[in-house]
Amino acid sequence: MSEIKQTGNWRKEWYSIIFRHDTKKGRLFDELLLVLIILSVMVVFLDSMKDIHQRFEFTLYFFEWFFTVLFTVEYVIRIVISPKKKKYIFSFYGIIDFLSIVPTYLSLIFAGTQYLIIIRIFRLFRVFRILKLVRFTSASIYLIHALQHSREKIVVFFGSVLITVTILGTVMYIVEGPEAGFVSIPTGIYWAIVTITTVGFGDITPVTPLGQIIASLLMLTGYAIIAVPTGIITSEMTRDKVRKPIHSKECKCCKAVTYAQDANFCKNCGEKFEKEIP
């Protein structure tokens, strides 16, 4: 019985260190983890530079595997000590933790896949809970709700843009032809997208007067089109702020907004809401 109890205590202690951040050891572990993540990402950056890769190939290769083995051990430990293993494995952080170690092993079969280790940078999202930056994310909550409320308008807008570039791309294919670089309708659509977004790579350009007129109109239209999604989202964010006093509660501790009238605790930091006096 004592051995079972000690095993349970061991799991609880390590769970507190690895999964929680409100203890001294847990915060220290998370800060160390962030440093290791940043260093591992820097190794990928350096390895992608030809001169550095040629001079320090073995050293970079060593550190690449060192960090991968380290994060693999950490991932396995997380699974072992987690009381709900399946929930962790398929959670956002669980999937990111897994994807951050896979590329190095895949590089043994497929050359070049080790550069996908850059996915590891997503693990830095933990900085929001480690450094308690949630108090600065109230604006992001407004943005998320604005995107949710305006998704139908945005879908209709992008659908209209897709139809427009398809028609104009086809017209340019007919007007300009393969001689000007419009070798197919998809190529014409590609040109229309590049033009309407005001990117203008210049790899394909119209040469006929009619084609240049269409291109000019498309460029002018592009300025108006770029502003539409911004206007839709901004409008919804303004409405969301107007709705806030009625449909939300703001935590006095972390300043995060909870959009549930009957909520008793903050969804970010767990602080208990004060009862409203009627």
C-alpha positions as CSV (number, residue, x, y, z in Angstrom):
1,M,0.0,0.0,0.0
2,S,2.8,2.4,0.9
3,E,4.5,1.7,-2.5
4,I,1.3,2.5,-4.4
5,K,0.9,5.7,-2.4
6,Q,4.5,6.7,-3.1
7,T,3.9,6.1,-6.8
8,G,0.8,8.3,-6.8
9,N,2.6,11.0,-4.9
10,W,5.5,10.9,-7.4
11,R,3.0,11.3,-10.3
12,K,1.2,14.2,-8.5
13,E,4.5,15.9,-7.8
14,W,5.7,15.7,-11.4
15,Y,2.3,16.7,-12.7
16,S,2.4,19.8,-10.6
17,I,5.9,20.7,-11.9
18,I,5.2,19.9,-15.6
19,F,1.6,20.9,-16.1
20,R,1.1,23.7,-13.6
21,H,2.7,27.1,-13.4
22,D,1.5,28.4,-10.1
23,T,4.3,26.8,-8.1
24,K,8.0,27.8,-7.9
25,K,9.2,24.5,-9.4
26,G,6.5,24.5,-12.1
27,R,7.4,28.1,-13.2
28,L,11.1,27.2,-13.2
29,F,10.4,24.2,-15.4
30,D,8.3,26.2,-17.9
31,E,10.9,29.0,-18.1
32,L,13.7,26.4,-18.7
33,L,11.5,24.8,-21.4
34,L,11.0,28.1,-23.1
35,V,14.8,28.6,-23.3
36,L,15.3,25.1,-24.7
37,I,12.6,25.7,-27.3
38,I,14.1,29.0,-28.4
39,L,17.6,27.4,-28.6
40,S,16.3,24.5,-30.6
41,V,14.6,26.8,-33.1
42,M,17.8,28.8,-33.4
43,V,19.7,25.6,-34.3
44,V,17.2,25.1,-37.2
45,F,17.8,28.7,-38.4
46,L,21.5,28.3,-38.3
47,D,21.4,24.9,-40.1
48,S,19.5,26.5,-43.0
49,M,22.4,29.0,-43.6
50,K,24.7,27.4,-46.1
51,D,28.0,28.7,-44.8
52,I,27.2,27.9,-41.2
53,H,25.9,24.5,-42.1
54,Q,29.1,23.6,-43.9
55,R,31.4,24.8,-41.0
56,F,29.4,23.4,-38.1
57,E,27.5,20.5,-39.7
58,F,28.3,18.0,-37.0
59,T,27.7,20.4,-34.1
60,L,24.3,21.4,-35.4
61,Y,23.4,17.8,-36.1
62,F,24.3,16.9,-32.5
63,F,22.3,19.7,-31.0
64,E,19.3,18.9,-33.3
65,W,19.2,15.3,-32.0
66,F,20.0,16.5,-28.4
67,F,16.9,18.7,-28.3
68,T,14.8,16.2,-30.1
69,V,15.6,13.4,-27.6
70,L,15.1,15.8,-24.7
71,F,11.6,16.9,-26.0
72,T,10.8,13.2,-26.7
73,V,11.5,12.3,-23.1
74,E,9.5,15.2,-21.9
75,Y,6.6,14.2,-24.2
76,V,6.6,10.6,-22.9
77,I,6.8,11.9,-19.2
78,R,3.8,14.1,-19.9
79,I,1.8,11.1,-21.1
80,V,2.9,8.9,-18.2
81,I,2.0,11.4,-15.4
82,S,-1.2,12.8,-17.0
83,P,-4.3,11.5,-15.3
84,K,-6.2,11.9,-18.6
85,K,-3.7,10.7,-21.1
86,K,-6.0,10.6,-24.2
87,K,-7.2,14.2,-23.4
88,Y,-3.6,15.5,-23.3
89,I,-2.5,13.6,-26.4
90,F,-5.3,15.0,-28.5
91,S,-5.2,18.5,-27.0
92,F,-3.7,21.5,-28.8
93,Y,-0.5,21.4,-26.8
94,G,-0.3,17.6,-27.0
95,I,-0.5,17.7,-30.8
96,I,2.1,20.5,-31.0
97,D,4.4,18.6,-28.6
98,F,4.2,15.5,-30.8
99,L,4.6,17.4,-34.1
100,S,7.7,19.2,-32.7
101,I,9.6,15.9,-32.3
102,V,8.4,14.0,-35.4
103,P,10.4,15.9,-38.2
104,T,13.8,14.8,-36.8
105,Y,12.9,11.1,-36.9
106,L,11.3,11.5,-40.4
107,S,14.6,13.1,-41.6
108,L,16.2,9.6,-41.3
109,I,13.9,8.6,-44.2
110,F,13.0,11.8,-46.0
111,A,15.9,14.3,-46.3
112,G,15.1,17.9,-45.4
113,T,12.1,17.2,-43.2
114,Q,14.2,18.2,-40.1
115,Y,13.5,21.8,-41.0
116,L,9.9,21.3,-40.1
117,I,11.2,21.3,-36.5
118,I,10.3,25.0,-36.8
119,I,6.8,23.8,-35.7
120,R,8.4,23.7,-32.3
121,I,8.0,27.5,-32.1
122,F,4.3,27.0,-31.5
123,R,5.2,25.7,-28.1
124,L,6.0,29.3,-27.2
125,F,2.3,29.8,-26.8
126,R,2.9,28.6,-23.3
127,V,4.5,32.0,-22.6
128,F,1.0,33.4,-22.2
129,R,0.2,31.3,-19.2
130,I,3.7,31.2,-17.8
131,L,4.2,35.0,-17.8
132,K,0.5,35.6,-17.0
133,L,0.1,37.6,-20.2
134,V,-3.6,36.7,-20.3
135,R,-4.4,40.1,-18.8
136,F,-3.3,41.7,-22.1
137,T,-5.4,39.4,-24.3
138,S,-8.9,41.0,-23.8
139,A,-8.5,42.7,-27.2
140,S,-7.9,39.2,-28.8
141,I,-11.2,38.0,-27.3
142,Y,-13.0,40.9,-29.0
143,L,-11.3,39.9,-32.3
144,I,-12.2,36.2,-32.0
145,H,-15.9,37.1,-31.3
146,A,-15.8,39.6,-34.2
147,L,-14.5,37.0,-36.6
148,Q,-17.2,34.5,-35.4
149,H,-20.0,37.0,-35.9
150,S,-18.8,38.2,-39.3
151,R,-17.8,34.8,-40.8
152,E,-20.9,34.7,-43.1
153,K,-20.2,38.1,-44.5
154,I,-16.5,37.3,-45.0
155,V,-17.4,34.0,-46.7
156,V,-19.7,35.8,-49.1
157,F,-17.1,38.5,-49.7
158,F,-14.3,36.0,-50.5
159,G,-16.7,34.1,-52.7
160,S,-17.4,37.2,-54.7
161,V,-13.7,37.9,-55.0
162,L,-13.1,34.3,-56.2
163,I,-15.8,34.7,-58.9
164,T,-14.3,38.0,-60.0
165,V,-10.8,36.8,-60.4
166,T,-12.0,33.7,-62.2
167,I,-14.0,35.7,-64.7
168,L,-11.2,38.3,-65.2
169,G,-8.5,35.6,-65.4
170,T,-10.5,33.9,-68.2
171,V,-11.0,37.2,-70.0
172,M,-7.3,37.9,-69.9
173,Y,-6.5,34.5,-71.2
174,I,-8.7,35.3,-74.2
175,V,-7.5,38.9,-74.7
176,E,-3.8,38.4,-74.1
177,G,-3.2,34.7,-75.0
178,P,-0.1,32.5,-74.5
179,E,2.2,35.1,-76.3
180,A,1.9,37.4,-73.3
181,G,2.4,34.6,-70.7
182,F,-1.3,33.8,-70.2
183,V,-0.8,30.1,-71.2
184,S,-3.9,28.8,-69.4
185,I,-7.0,30.0,-67.5
186,P,-5.4,29.1,-64.1
187,T,-2.4,31.3,-65.0
188,G,-4.9,34.1,-65.8
189,I,-6.6,33.6,-62.4
190,Y,-3.2,33.6,-60.7
191,W,-2.4,37.0,-62.5
192,A,-5.8,38.4,-61.4
193,I,-5.2,37.4,-57.8
194,V,-1.7,39.0,-57.8
195,T,-3.0,42.1,-59.4
196,I,-6.2,42.6,-57.3
197,T,-4.1,42.2,-54.1
198,T,-1.7,44.9,-55.4
199,V,1.2,42.5,-55.0
200,G,2.3,42.8,-58.6
201,F,5.2,40.3,-59.1
202,G,5.6,41.4,-62.7
203,D,6.2,37.9,-64.0
204,I,3.1,38.2,-66.2
205,T,2.1,41.5,-67.7
206,P,-0.6,42.4,-70.3
207,V,0.7,43.9,-73.5
208,T,-2.5,44.8,-75.4
209,P,-4.3,48.1,-74.8
210,L,-7.5,46.2,-73.8
211,G,-5.6,44.0,-71.4
212,Q,-3.9,47.0,-69.8
213,I,-7.2,48.7,-69.3
214,I,-8.6,45.6,-67.6
215,A,-5.5,45.5,-65.4
216,S,-5.8,49.1,-64.5
217,L,-9.4,48.7,-63.4
218,L,-8.5,45.6,-61.5
219,M,-5.7,47.4,-59.6
220,L,-8.1,50.3,-58.7
221,T,-10.7,47.7,-57.5
222,G,-8.0,46.0,-55.4
223,Y,-7.7,49.0,-53.1
224,A,-11.4,48.9,-52.3
225,I,-11.5,45.1,-51.9
226,I,-8.6,45.1,-49.4
227,A,-10.6,47.5,-47.1
228,V,-13.8,45.5,-47.1
229,P,-12.7,42.7,-44.6
230,T,-11.2,45.3,-42.3
231,G,-14.5,47.2,-42.3
232,I,-16.5,44.1,-41.6
233,I,-14.4,42.9,-38.7
234,T,-14.0,46.5,-37.2
235,S,-17.8,46.9,-37.3
236,E,-18.3,43.6,-35.5
237,M,-15.7,44.5,-32.9
238,T,-17.5,47.8,-32.2
239,R,-20.8,46.0,-31.8
240,D,-19.1,43.5,-29.5
241,K,-17.8,46.2,-27.2
242,V,-21.3,47.7,-27.1
243,R,-22.7,44.3,-26.1
244,K,-19.9,43.8,-23.5
245,P,-21.6,45.4,-20.4
246,I,-24.7,43.2,-20.8
247,H,-23.2,39.9,-22.0
248,S,-19.9,39.7,-20.3
249,K,-17.9,39.7,-17.1
250,E,-14.4,41.1,-16.7
251,C,-12.0,39.5,-14.3
252,K,-10.5,42.0,-11.8
253,C,-7.4,39.8,-11.5
254,C,-6.4,39.1,-15.1
255,K,-8.7,41.5,-17.0
256,A,-9.9,38.7,-19.3
257,V,-13.5,38.8,-20.5
258,T,-15.9,35.9,-20.0
259,Y,-19.0,35.9,-22.2
260,A,-21.3,33.9,-19.9
261,Q,-23.7,35.7,-17.6
262,D,-24.0,32.8,-15.2
263,A,-20.2,32.3,-14.9
264,N,-18.9,32.2,-11.3
265,F,-15.2,31.8,-12.1
266,C,-12.8,33.4,-14.7
267,K,-12.1,30.9,-17.5
268,N,-8.5,32.1,-17.7
269,C,-7.1,32.4,-14.2
270,G,-9.9,30.7,-12.2
271,E,-10.5,33.8,-10.0
272,K,-14.0,33.8,-8.4
273,F,-16.3,36.6,-9.6
274,E,-17.8,38.8,-7.0
275,K,-21.5,38.6,-6.6
276,E,-23.4,41.5,-8.1
277,I,-25.4,43.5,-5.7
278,P,-28.9,44.1,-7.1
